[in-house]
Structures are given as C-alpha cells and as structure tokens.
Amino acid sequence: MELQRPNRFKSGVFISFSGNCKAALMFYQRCFGGIVQFEEFEEDLGVYLETPVIIGSLISERIILFGSDLIHDEGRKVGNHLSIFLPCKNVEERTTVLNLLTPYEKCLADQDYPEQRLVEVTDFYNVSWVLGL
C-alpha cells in the first residue's frame, strides 16, 4: 500500500529509529492524534526483531513526522538521526530539489538513485534532508 502523503513541498521531521519506528510513531499518534501509515519490507531481513519499516508517517493537525528503521552507514548517533523530509512526486522533481540543495561541485544526479525511495543529501548549511518518492 502506498502511503498517503501531504501535498507536495510540505516538510516534516524525519527520524531514523533503528528498529522501533512502528512503536515510536504509534506512541506519537497517542500523543498528537492523526493517521499513522507504514511501508515495510516484504520479507524478514534477519537483523531486526520485526519486519523493518522503510518509511512510516504520522500526519496530524499539529505535526507531520516521517521515520524509518533504516539507518546511516555510520550507524545512529545523536545528531545524525534527524533530517528534514520532503516528499517528491517523481524522480524529476527530486532531481530538481537535489540540484537546488547541494553545492554545485557536489551536485547529485538522481539517475544514480532512480529506484531508491529515500535519498539523503546535506545542503550548503549542513542541514540533512531526506527526499522521498
């Protein structure tokens, strides 16, 4: 099932939960209300107790949260698990946003990531962004 997302170019906070995304977003739902949705792997990956969440969302009147059980290559550390999430309607839109956010010499071509649902980029000001499809 594809996640229902807010209108394009609405941002939310993206949090890497490293194994407890579903429980965390359901907790936040009890705190803030709203609708929680999850997109999970179809098979067990073995390193997680439960089927990992690729991307989950909580959309309420007060807050928009996105999260995942997938973590950075260097692991989850204080400070690297929060990013601004921006849903993009297609690969072309995501490429445009990538090119706007990244320094010219580090400009990313989305053709390197066409099948990836989430692409992370750090902007000119060292802010982490996760761009999703």
Backbone as CSV, one residue per row, in Angstrom:
resi,resn,N_x,N_y,N_z,CA_x,CA_y,CA_z,C_x,C_y,C_z
1,MET,0.839,-1.176,0.000,0.000,0.000,0.000,0.888,1.245,0.000
2,GLU,0.612,2.164,-0.882,1.377,3.402,-0.930,0.882,4.358,0.141
3,LEU,1.828,5.040,0.783,1.485,5.975,1.848,0.754,7.190,1.292
4,GLN,-0.242,7.648,2.019,-0.876,8.920,1.697,0.021,10.004,2.271
5,ARG,0.428,10.924,1.436,1.351,11.958,1.883,0.677,13.318,1.781
6,PRO,1.165,14.266,2.579,0.609,15.613,2.463,0.938,16.197,1.096
7,ASN,0.281,17.302,0.760,0.543,17.962,-0.519,2.031,18.185,-0.705
8,ARG,2.470,18.208,-1.946,3.892,18.340,-2.216,4.470,19.605,-1.616
9,PHE,5.726,19.523,-1.307,6.518,20.601,-0.715,6.073,20.984,0.686
10,LYS,5.348,20.099,1.369,5.161,20.278,2.801,6.227,19.423,3.457
11,SER,6.925,20.006,4.397,8.002,19.253,5.020,7.574,18.740,6.375
12,GLY,8.326,17.805,6.865,8.109,17.245,8.182,9.449,16.794,8.722
13,VAL,9.464,16.376,9.934,10.685,15.883,10.553,10.843,14.405,10.188
14,PHE,12.048,14.000,9.825,12.361,12.613,9.516,13.298,12.096,10.591
15,ILE,12.941,10.958,11.202,13.730,10.392,12.288,14.090,8.950,11.949
16,SER,15.379,8.610,12.070,15.815,7.224,11.945,15.667,6.571,13.309
17,PHE,14.866,5.515,13.384,14.577,4.884,14.666,15.377,3.618,14.917
18,SER,15.966,3.024,13.894,16.826,1.864,14.051,16.143,0.689,14.749
19,GLY,14.990,0.285,14.212,14.351,-0.922,14.707,13.052,-0.753,15.451
20,ASN,12.703,0.457,15.853,11.450,0.646,16.593,10.589,1.769,16.021
21,CYS,10.663,1.961,14.714,9.915,3.024,14.050,8.411,2.873,14.266
22,LYS,7.902,1.672,14.073,6.459,1.451,14.196,5.977,1.789,15.604
23,ALA,6.660,1.296,16.616,6.271,1.574,18.008,6.377,3.068,18.316
24,ALA,7.429,3.717,17.815,7.622,5.143,18.090,6.524,5.986,17.448
25,LEU,6.218,5.744,16.167,5.186,6.540,15.507,3.805,6.283,16.104
26,MET,3.555,5.058,16.553,2.279,4.789,17.220,2.211,5.506,18.568
27,PHE,3.337,5.610,19.258,3.396,6.390,20.500,3.077,7.857,20.212
28,TYR,3.723,8.411,19.177,3.465,9.813,18.831,2.018,10.026,18.409
29,GLN,1.414,9.007,17.795,-0.002,9.110,17.441,-0.855,9.252,18.698
30,ARG,-0.531,8.496,19.746,-1.272,8.637,21.004,-1.084,10.027,21.600
31,CYS,0.072,10.625,21.366,0.356,11.966,21.886,-0.340,13.063,21.084
32,PHE,-0.313,12.943,19.749,-0.755,14.035,18.881,-1.997,13.731,18.057
33,GLY,-2.487,12.476,18.083,-3.589,12.094,17.212,-3.082,11.935,15.792
34,GLY,-4.001,11.855,14.848,-3.624,11.768,13.440,-3.653,10.360,12.900
35,ILE,-3.125,10.226,11.694,-3.133,8.952,10.968,-1.692,8.467,10.808
36,VAL,-1.473,7.198,11.150,-0.168,6.567,11.015,-0.241,5.562,9.867
37,GLN,0.802,5.557,9.031,0.896,4.607,7.925,2.327,4.095,7.838
38,PHE,2.458,2.861,7.353,3.778,2.252,7.253,3.951,1.545,5.920
39,GLU,5.159,1.651,5.359,5.569,0.847,4.224,6.726,-0.003,4.726
40,GLU,6.559,-1.328,4.681,7.547,-2.231,5.247,8.148,-3.126,4.171
41,PHE,9.307,-3.717,4.489,9.874,-4.743,3.617,8.918,-5.925,3.596
42,GLU,8.906,-6.636,2.503,8.001,-7.775,2.380,8.577,-9.044,2.991
43,GLU,9.875,-9.038,3.293,10.479,-10.216,3.899,11.289,-9.821,5.125
44,ASP,11.547,-10.778,5.988,12.342,-10.563,7.189,13.799,-10.414,6.778
45,LEU,14.471,-9.397,7.282,15.872,-9.169,6.936,16.832,-9.812,7.927
46,GLY,16.308,-10.367,9.011,17.140,-11.103,9.948,17.829,-10.277,11.016
47,VAL,18.213,-9.041,10.724,18.910,-8.227,11.714,17.945,-7.434,12.593
48,TYR,16.666,-7.467,12.271,15.647,-6.751,13.032,14.733,-7.760,13.713
49,LEU,14.211,-7.393,14.885,13.267,-8.264,15.577,11.947,-8.350,14.820
50,GLU,11.531,-7.247,14.218,10.298,-7.200,13.430,10.647,-6.801,12.001
51,THR,9.690,-6.941,11.090,9.908,-6.508,9.715,10.182,-5.005,9.721
52,PRO,11.314,-4.562,9.182,11.665,-3.147,9.259,10.756,-2.245,8.428
53,VAL,10.550,-1.052,8.940,9.768,-0.030,8.255,10.697,0.720,7.307
54,ILE,10.344,0.731,6.015,11.100,1.512,5.041,10.812,2.987,5.284
55,ILE,9.540,3.305,5.349,9.130,4.672,5.675,7.755,4.609,6.339
56,GLY,7.625,5.367,7.397,6.353,5.488,8.099,6.025,6.961,8.245
57,SER,4.759,7.234,8.487,4.380,8.643,8.663,3.297,8.774,9.710
58,LEU,3.323,9.902,10.383,2.242,10.346,11.249,1.861,11.724,10.750
59,ILE,0.632,11.845,10.302,0.146,13.143,9.820,-1.029,13.528,10.696
60,SER,-0.839,14.593,11.466,-1.896,15.089,12.334,-2.039,16.591,12.106
61,GLU,-3.006,17.185,12.774,-3.198,18.628,12.639,-2.017,19.398,13.215
62,ARG,-1.341,18.823,14.187,-0.288,19.545,14.890,1.116,19.260,14.389
63,ILE,1.317,18.075,13.798,2.687,17.691,13.453,2.674,16.690,12.293
64,ILE,3.752,16.721,11.522,3.978,15.716,10.488,5.332,15.084,10.801
65,LEU,5.318,13.782,11.060,6.543,13.042,11.333,6.695,11.926,10.315
66,PHE,7.908,11.739,9.848,8.252,10.617,8.998,9.383,9.881,9.682
67,GLY,9.473,8.588,9.446,10.551,7.834,10.057,10.839,6.561,9.310
68,SER,11.924,5.918,9.710,12.354,4.675,9.080,13.186,3.884,10.073
69,ASP,13.228,2.570,9.870,14.144,1.731,10.636,15.510,1.664,9.978
70,LEU,15.629,2.162,8.760,16.899,2.154,8.045,17.777,3.265,8.605
71,ILE,19.042,2.965,8.814,19.934,3.944,9.429,21.112,4.260,8.516
72,HIS,21.827,5.309,8.836,23.012,5.725,8.091,24.060,4.625,8.129
73,ASP,24.954,4.629,7.149,26.030,3.637,7.105,26.900,3.688,8.358
74,GLU,27.074,4.881,8.931,27.923,5.005,10.122,27.164,4.701,11.409
75,GLY,25.921,4.299,11.294,25.124,3.971,12.478,24.364,5.170,12.996
76,ARG,23.471,4.930,13.920,22.667,6.008,14.514,23.447,6.643,15.647
77,LYS,23.659,7.942,15.521,24.359,8.709,16.539,23.516,9.929,16.865
78,VAL,23.673,10.450,18.062,22.971,11.676,18.412,23.357,12.740,17.396
79,GLY,22.344,13.343,16.785,22.586,14.393,15.808,22.467,13.945,14.370
80,ASN,22.673,12.656,14.072,22.578,12.248,12.671,21.279,11.522,12.368
81,HIS,20.385,11.446,13.334,19.152,10.705,13.104,17.956,11.602,12.839
82,LEU,18.183,12.906,12.741,17.117,13.845,12.407,17.431,14.507,11.073
83,SER,16.426,14.534,10.208,16.556,15.168,8.909,15.227,15.808,8.561
84,ILE,15.248,16.736,7.627,14.005,17.303,7.106,13.572,16.426,5.945
85,PHE,12.338,15.950,5.999,11.808,15.083,4.946,10.996,15.918,3.972
86,LEU,11.233,15.692,2.688,10.470,16.376,1.657,9.992,15.344,0.650
87,PRO,8.670,15.092,0.608,8.159,14.146,-0.386,8.180,14.783,-1.769
88,CYS,8.627,14.022,-2.752,8.659,14.479,-4.140,7.720,13.601,-4.954
89,LYS,7.055,14.203,-5.935,6.042,13.439,-6.668,6.635,12.494,-7.704
90,ASN,7.899,12.732,-8.129,8.536,11.847,-9.094,10.045,12.080,-9.075
91,VAL,10.778,11.272,-9.848,12.238,11.359,-9.877,12.695,12.714,-10.407
92,GLU,12.005,13.250,-11.410,12.398,14.546,-11.983,12.314,15.655,-10.937
93,GLU,11.221,15.673,-10.175,11.089,16.693,-9.137,12.178,16.527,-8.086
94,ARG,12.460,15.266,-7.728,13.508,15.026,-6.727,14.859,15.491,-7.242
95,THR,15.154,15.261,-8.528,16.419,15.717,-9.107,16.529,17.235,-9.027
96,THR,15.436,17.928,-9.319,15.432,19.396,-9.234,15.759,19.847,-7.820
97,VAL,15.128,19.231,-6.835,15.365,19.610,-5.441,16.800,19.274,-5.038
98,LEU,17.306,18.105,-5.448,18.695,17.740,-5.157,19.648,18.799,-5.689
99,ASN,19.410,19.228,-6.917,20.291,20.223,-7.533,20.190,21.588,-6.861
100,LEU,19.042,21.924,-6.315,18.887,23.197,-5.610,19.561,23.167,-4.243
101,LEU,19.506,22.033,-3.570,20.007,21.948,-2.198,21.505,21.722,-2.088
102,THR,22.112,21.086,-3.086,23.506,20.686,-2.942,24.444,21.693,-3.579
103,PRO,25.647,21.838,-2.998,26.645,22.720,-3.614,26.951,22.267,-5.034
104,TYR,27.249,23.228,-5.891,27.464,22.944,-7.309,28.461,21.813,-7.526
105,GLU,29.585,21.875,-6.816,30.615,20.862,-7.034,30.223,19.484,-6.492
106,LYS,29.186,19.427,-5.656,28.722,18.149,-5.115,27.343,17.791,-5.654
107,CYS,26.922,18.453,-6.714,25.580,18.253,-7.249,25.337,16.781,-7.575
108,LEU,24.213,16.274,-7.132,23.885,14.864,-7.320,22.944,14.682,-8.494
109,ALA,23.172,13.660,-9.258,22.259,13.311,-10.347,21.359,12.198,-9.852
110,ASP,20.067,12.381,-9.959,19.127,11.386,-9.433,19.160,10.100,-10.245
111,GLN,19.793,10.117,-11.434,19.883,8.867,-12.171,20.706,7.838,-11.394
112,ASP,21.491,8.286,-10.399,22.223,7.353,-9.547,21.287,6.643,-8.566
113,TYR,20.073,7.158,-8.376,19.153,6.654,-7.360,17.737,6.412,-7.873
114,PRO,17.477,6.110,-9.130,16.097,6.145,-9.617,15.144,5.199,-8.887
115,GLU,15.641,4.062,-8.417,14.750,3.109,-7.773,14.678,3.302,-6.265
116,GLN,15.525,4.140,-5.707,15.525,4.329,-4.258,14.353,5.200,-3.825
117,ARG,13.673,4.775,-2.775,12.535,5.536,-2.244,13.013,6.753,-1.452
118,LEU,14.164,6.636,-0.823,14.695,7.714,0.004,16.114,8.044,-0.438
119,VAL,16.395,9.339,-0.609,17.742,9.809,-0.914,18.072,10.893,0.094
120,GLU,19.238,10.779,0.710,19.644,11.776,1.700,20.688,12.697,1.098
121,VAL,20.583,13.963,1.438,21.539,14.953,0.955,21.751,15.980,2.071
122,THR,22.953,16.530,2.132,23.261,17.597,3.085,23.442,18.878,2.290
123,ASP,22.767,19.942,2.716,22.768,21.185,1.944,23.949,22.091,2.283
124,PHE,23.957,23.294,1.703,25.010,24.278,1.898,25.253,24.581,3.375
125,TYR,24.221,24.487,4.185,24.295,24.875,5.593,24.429,23.675,6.527
126,ASN,24.792,22.525,5.960,24.991,21.300,6.729,23.704,20.765,7.337
127,VAL,22.573,21.060,6.705,21.281,20.524,7.120,21.026,19.253,6.325
128,SER,20.619,18.195,7.028,20.340,16.910,6.394,18.907,16.869,5.899
129,TRP,18.726,16.454,4.649,17.420,16.308,4.017,17.231,14.878,3.556
130,VAL,16.042,14.344,3.667,15.685,13.061,3.086,14.578,13.340,2.075
131,LEU,14.856,13.014,0.814,13.913,13.254,-0.273,13.295,11.921,-0.656
132,GLY,11.979,11.835,-0.543,11.304,10.572,-0.780,10.409,10.610,-2.001
133,LEU,10.145,9.433,-2.543,9.203,9.291,-3.643,7.955,8.616,-3.142
